[in-house]
Structures are given as structure tokens and as C-alpha cells.
């Protein structure tokens, strides 16, 4: 075991604090990563505050991780010391069920191992990327292309893949009309990716205060959902709606914006229930769906796609001692558009 510096939540109600945690010794198929940058995801906040269920404290979160390979196990063939790599939301799965064999480890039928707040293969609780080092099996380590700015790459490992996966699955592209609900950490990535795929993109945000940003990032249109005329004007408009908002919305209002056979996909994860009336679905044979992150093959595909199209998140680089303030700003929608921790400030 190796002790490394980290920032942890001591409870659901206390601020995160500096600490040290143990990382396992590097096994035969393991990779030791010296973490350079870690993104702050809304999921981190939900988790440490116990909003998605009880967890074990102290807890280090962070599943948007990029760094450099510092050591490899004796049987590692996929990565070498010095490689630029990343780790997203998964660090293991059963690898035997039909979903894992299909490269969709995120839907492991036997339960995957999350990067944090999950039970690891040795029975310990996984600890995330707000730390200086992490040890991960080589099969769950991604290659970060050189053309992606390193200080901006981390949010791709959650925000990027969470929006890329449904856009790819529901075939966003030329001739399709995509609406993105919410213009935050997830939403701004959905706009960039859908635009690069060739779709016509509309942002649906509570207000127009980020309109200029949305249009600059690739949106063709931008509407305020606080304006009651918006829902009447856009009725039966979209093939795909990607809802990135982690708060309850009236799903029926958004479902009625779909065309025949259109789909509304939830990628934000509010803790509240989202009721839907049957007639909002049946009138135009609409679908109401959910999507998680991507599996390891699709996450690498996303990274390569972003490198090819020059896509990177809009980020604000912070030091570790700013994490608690950053959390409050995330909750207040006061970030454009993803906080990234400079892990050198933890050393």
C-alpha cells in the first residue's frame, strides 16, 4: 500500500478537507497513474452529500481523471510509462456477462466497479481522482490523444462520454434535429459534439443569458424555457432531445417537442422522480429513455472523435483548496463550464 495526498468528504454535511489515502500496490495488470488534472462533476456533489444513497466516509470523489503513467505491472501491454492517459467513471466490471463482452461495461449485469464510492475487487471502497495517484487495471485506462489540451481533457471522461454516447446511439447527424436541455457542464459538451456530428442543434435553457456562448459553441438556435411561447413554437420539432439537467422538469412539456418517433433521453440525474403521462408518449409514438456513460471502447472512440474535430471542454482551472467554493458555484450554475482541479496543488 502507498499513501497519497487527497481531498476527501468527511461526512455528508462537512466541507471537503485535505487528507491522505491508501492506494493498492501495482499488480500484474495494473497501471499507476500520476494524476495531473481532475474535473468536478455534479455527480461528485450528489455523492458526497448522500443524495444518491448512503456512502462510506471519508470519501474521495472525482471520476474525470487525466495523468501520466508512472509504473506498470509485469503483464501490462496496453500502456507504457510516460503515456498520457485517462480514467472515467469505471475501474472494473465482471467482464464476463453479455454486456461486458459487447464492450458496454457501464451496463455490467453483475455490477461494475465505480471509480469512487464503490466496492472494489479487494473489498475496499474505491477512492476517486481528487488525489495525486491512482492504481487502475489496464483495461479501464484510456489513451488521451496528444492534440487534446491536457488541462482540458479530464471532463471528457464523464461529461464528454455521457453526452457522446446517446448522440451516437440515437444517430445524431446530418438531417437530424437535436435539442439540448441545459447549458452547463454536460450541455455545452452535447452542443459541441452534436454540432460536430452534423446535426442541427437547439439549446433549451431556462434563460437567454448563455445564448452567445451556445451559438459560439455550435448551436443553431437558442430558446428560453422560462418563456411560455417556447413550448408552443417548438412543438413536434425534434428527433432527439438530450436532457442534461439534474433537477426535476415537466417531462410532458419536453416530450411534446418531439417529432414522430422522436426520443427524449435523460442523462442528468435528479434524485427526484420524473413522472410522465402516457398521452405525451403515445400521440407521436415518442420514446422516453435514459442513458449512462459509455463503455471503455466507446469512451476511447469519443476521445478520438474529439481529437479529430478539435473538441475540448470549456474549463476553469482551480487549486485544490478552492474545491468547496467550486461546489457552491456549481450548485449556483456559476461556472462556464467545468471546474478542473490542478492536482499539482495537492502535492
C-alpha positions in Angstrom: 0.0 0.0 0.0 1.1 3.5 -0.8 -0.2 6.6 0.9 -1.0 9.6 -1.3 -2.4 13.1 -0.8 -6.1 13.6 -1.5 -9.1 15.8 -0.8 -12.0 14.0 1.0 -15.5 14.5 2.3 -15.6 13.5 6.0 -19.4 13.4 6.0 -22.4 14.4 4.1 -22.6 17.8 5.7 -19.0 18.9 6.2 -16.7 20.6 3.7 -14.1 18.5 1.9 -10.7 18.5 3.6 -7.1 17.6 2.8 -6.1 14.0 3.8 -4.1 11.0 2.8 -5.4 7.7 1.4 -4.0 4.3 0.6 -3.6 3.0 -2.9 -3.0 -0.7 -3.5 0.3 -1.9 -4.7 0.6 -2.2 -8.5 -0.5 -5.7 -9.6 0.5 -7.6 -12.7 -2.2 -5.9 -14.9 -2.3 -2.6 -13.0 -1.2 0.9 -14.1 -0.1 3.5 -11.6 -1.2 7.0 -12.8 0.3 10.2 -11.5 -2.8 12.4 -11.7 -2.4 15.8 -13.3 -6.0 17.1 -13.5 -9.4 16.1 -12.2 -12.7 17.5 -13.2 -15.5 18.4 -10.8 -18.8 16.7 -11.8 -22.2 17.3 -10.4 -22.2 13.6 -9.5 -19.4 14.2 -7.1 -21.6 16.6 -5.2 -24.6 14.4 -5.2 -22.5 11.5 -3.9 -20.6 13.2 -1.1 -23.9 14.8 0.2 -25.6 11.4 0.3 -28.3 12.5 -2.3 -28.0 9.2 -4.2 -27.9 7.0 -1.1 -25.7 6.3 1.8 -21.9 6.0 1.3 -18.9 5.2 3.4 -16.9 8.2 4.7 -14.3 9.6 4.4 -14.8 9.6 0.6 -12.6 10.9 -2.2 -14.6 11.6 -5.3 -13.7 12.5 -8.9 -14.2 10.4 -12.0 -12.8 12.8 -14.6 -9.1 11.9 -14.4 -6.1 12.5 -16.6 -2.5 11.9 -15.8 0.8 10.2 -16.8 1.6 6.6 -16.4 4.2 6.3 -13.6 4.5 2.5 -13.3 3.1 -0.6 -15.0 2.6 -4.2 -13.8 4.6 -7.1 -15.2 1.7 -8.2 -17.6 0.6 -4.7 -18.8 0.7 -4.5 -22.6 -1.7 -1.6 -23.3 0.2 1.3 -21.7 3.8 2.4 -21.0 5.4 4.7 -18.5 5.1 8.3 -19.7 1.8 7.8 -21.6 -0.9 10.4 -21.4 -3.9 8.5 -20.0 -7.3 9.0 -18.5 -9.8 7.2 -16.2 -13.5 7.8 -16.3 -16.4 6.5 -14.2 -15.4 2.8 -14.2 -12.4 0.9 -12.9 -13.7 -2.6 -13.2 -16.6 -4.9 -14.2 -17.2 -8.7 -14.3 -16.0 -8.8 -17.9 -18.0 -12.0 -18.4 -21.7 -11.0 -18.9 -23.0 -10.3 -22.4 -22.9 -6.6 -21.9 -19.3 -6.6 -20.8 -18.3 -8.9 -23.7 -20.0 -6.4 -26.0 -17.8 -3.5 -24.7 -20.6 -2.0 -22.6 -19.1 -2.4 -19.2 -21.2 0.5 -17.9 -24.2 -1.8 -18.1 -22.5 -4.8 -16.5 -25.2 -7.2 -15.4 -23.2 -8.2 -12.3 -22.5 -4.7 -11.3 -19.5 -2.7 -12.4 -17.0 -1.0 -10.0 -17.2 2.7 -10.0 -14.1 4.9 -9.7 -15.3 6.1 -6.3 -17.8 5.1 -3.6 -17.9 1.5 -5.0 -16.8 -1.8 -3.6 -13.5 -2.8 -5.3 -12.4 -6.3 -6.1 -10.4 -6.5 -2.8 -13.4 -5.4 -0.7 -12.2 -1.9 -0.1 -14.2 1.3 -1.1 -12.9 2.9 -4.2 -11.5 6.4 -3.9 -11.5 8.9 -6.8 -9.4 11.4 -8.6 -9.1 14.3 -6.1 -5.8 12.7 -5.3 -2.2 12.6 -6.6 -2.2 9.0 -7.7 -4.5 6.1 -8.6 -4.0 2.5 -9.5 -6.3 1.1 -12.2 -6.4 -2.1 -14.2 -5.0 -1.5 -17.7 -8.3 -2.5 -19.3 -10.0 0.6 -17.8 -7.4 3.1 -18.7 -7.9 5.3 -21.7 -5.4 6.9 -24.1 -5.6 10.7 -24.2 -4.7 12.0 -27.7 -1.8 14.5 -27.8 -4.0 17.1 -29.7 -6.4 17.5 -26.7 -5.1 20.1 -24.3 -4.2 18.1 -21.1 -5.6 20.7 -18.7 -8.9 20.5 -20.5 -9.1 16.7 -21.2 -10.4 15.5 -17.8 -14.1 16.4 -18.3 -14.3 14.4 -21.4 -14.1 11.3 -19.2 -17.6 11.9 -17.9 -19.3 15.0 -19.4 -17.9 14.1 -22.8 -18.8 10.4 -22.9 -22.2 11.0 -21.1 -23.3 13.1 -24.0 -21.5 11.4 -26.8 -23.0 8.0 -26.0 -26.7 8.9 -26.5 -25.9 11.1 -29.5 -24.1 8.2 -31.2 -26.7 5.6 -30.2 -29.6 7.6 -31.5 -27.6 8.5 -34.6 -27.4 12.3 -34.4 -26.0 13.6 -37.7 -26.9 15.4 -40.9 -30.6 15.7 -41.3 -31.4 15.2 -37.6 -32.7 17.9 -35.3 -31.3 17.7 -31.7 -32.3 19.7 -28.7 -30.0 20.0 -25.7 -31.8 20.9 -22.4 -29.4 22.8 -20.1 -26.3 24.7 -20.9 -23.9 23.5 -18.2 -21.0 21.1 -17.9 -22.9 18.3 -19.8 -25.0 20.6 -22.0 -22.1 22.6 -23.5 -20.4 19.3 -24.5 -23.6 18.0 -26.0 -23.8 21.1 -28.2 -20.2 20.8 -29.4 -20.4 17.0 -30.1 -23.9 17.1 -31.8 -22.6 20.0 -34.0 -19.5 18.1 -34.9 -21.7 15.1 -35.9 -23.6 17.3 -38.3 -26.9 17.7 -36.5 -29.0 20.9 -36.4 -28.7 21.8 -32.7 -31.0 23.8 -30.5 -30.4 24.8 -26.9 -33.3 24.9 -24.4 -32.1 26.8 -21.3 -34.0 28.5 -18.5 -32.9 31.9 -19.7 -31.0 33.5 -22.6 -28.0 34.6 -20.5 -25.7 32.0 -22.2 -27.2 32.4 -25.7 -24.0 33.9 -27.1 -21.9 31.1 -25.7 -24.3 28.4 -27.1 -24.3 29.8 -30.6 -20.5 30.2 -30.5 -20.1 26.5 -29.4 -22.2 25.3 -32.3 -25.9 25.7 -31.6 -28.1 26.8 -34.5 -30.9 28.1 -32.2 -31.3 29.0 -28.5 -34.6 29.3 -26.6 -35.5 30.2 -23.1 -37.8 27.6 -21.4 -39.0 30.3 -19.0 -40.8 31.9 -22.0 -44.2 30.1 -22.3 -44.2 30.7 -26.0 -41.1 28.4 -26.4 -43.0 25.2 -26.0 -45.8 26.2 -28.4 -43.3 27.4 -31.0 -41.2 24.2 -30.9 -44.0 21.6 -30.7 -43.2 18.5 -32.8 -39.8 19.8 -33.8 -37.0 17.5 -32.7 -35.8 14.0 -33.5 -33.8 13.8 -30.3 -33.8 15.7 -27.0 -30.9 15.2 -24.6 -31.8 16.4 -21.1 -28.7 17.2 -19.1 -30.4 18.9 -16.2 -30.0 17.4 -12.7 -33.2 18.9 -11.5 -36.9 18.0 -11.9 -38.6 19.3 -15.1 -42.1 18.8 -16.5 -41.3 15.9 -18.9 -44.6 16.1 -20.7 -43.7 19.6 -21.9 -40.5 18.4 -23.4 -41.9 15.2 -24.8 -44.4 17.2 -26.9 -41.5 18.9 -28.6 -40.6 15.6 -30.3 -41.5 14.6 -33.8 -42.9 11.3 -34.8 -40.7 8.5 -33.4 -38.6 11.1 -31.5 -36.7 10.3 -28.3 -36.2 12.2 -25.1 -33.0 10.9 -23.3 -32.2 11.6 -19.7 -28.5 12.0 -18.9 -28.8 14.4 -16.0 -29.7 12.5 -12.8 -32.0 14.4 -10.4 -32.8 12.5 -7.2 -36.5 13.2 -7.6 -38.9 11.1 -9.7 -39.8 12.4 -13.2 -43.5 11.5 -13.8 -44.7 11.1 -17.4 -48.2 10.9 -18.8 -49.0 8.2 -21.3 -50.6 10.5 -23.8 -47.4 12.6 -24.1 -45.8 9.5 -25.4 -48.4 7.8 -27.5 -49.5 10.7 -29.6 -46.5 10.7 -31.9 -45.0 7.3 -30.9 -42.4 9.1 -28.8 -39.9 7.4 -26.5 -38.6 8.4 -23.1 -35.2 6.9 -22.4 -32.2 7.1 -20.2 -28.5 6.7 -21.0 -25.5 6.2 -18.8 -21.9 6.8 -19.6 -20.1 4.7 -22.3 -18.1 1.6 -22.1 -14.4 1.6 -22.5 -14.4 1.1 -26.3 -16.9 3.9 -26.8 -15.1 6.2 -24.4 -11.9 5.8 -26.5 -13.9 6.4 -29.6 -15.2 9.6 -28.1 -11.7 10.8 -27.2 -10.5 10.1 -30.7 -13.6 11.9 -32.2 -12.9 14.9 -30.0 -9.2 14.9 -31.1 -10.2 14.7 -34.8 -12.8 17.5 -34.5 -10.8 19.8 -32.2 -13.3 19.5 -29.3 -12.4 20.2 -25.7 -14.5 21.4 -22.8 -14.6 25.0 -21.7 -12.9 24.9 -18.3 -11.8 26.9 -15.3 -8.6 25.7 -13.6 -8.6 25.8 -9.8 -6.4 24.8 -6.9 -7.5 22.0 -4.5 -8.2 24.5 -1.7 -10.9 26.0 -3.9 -13.0 22.8 -4.2 -15.6 23.7 -1.6 -16.2 27.1 -3.1 -16.3 25.5 -6.6 -19.1 23.1 -5.3 -21.2 26.1 -4.3 -20.7 27.7 -7.7 -21.7 24.5 -9.5 -24.9 24.4 -7.5 -25.5 28.1 -8.4 -24.8 27.4 -12.1 -21.9 29.8 -11.8 -19.2 28.1 -13.9 -18.5 28.2 -17.7 -18.5 25.3 -17.9 -16.4 22.8 -15.9 -14.1 23.2 -13.0 -10.8 21.3 -13.3 -8.5 20.8 -10.3 -4.8 21.3 -10.8 -3.6 18.2 -8.8 -0.1 19.7 -8.5 -1.7 21.9 -5.8 -2.2 18.7 -3.7 1.4 17.5 -3.9 
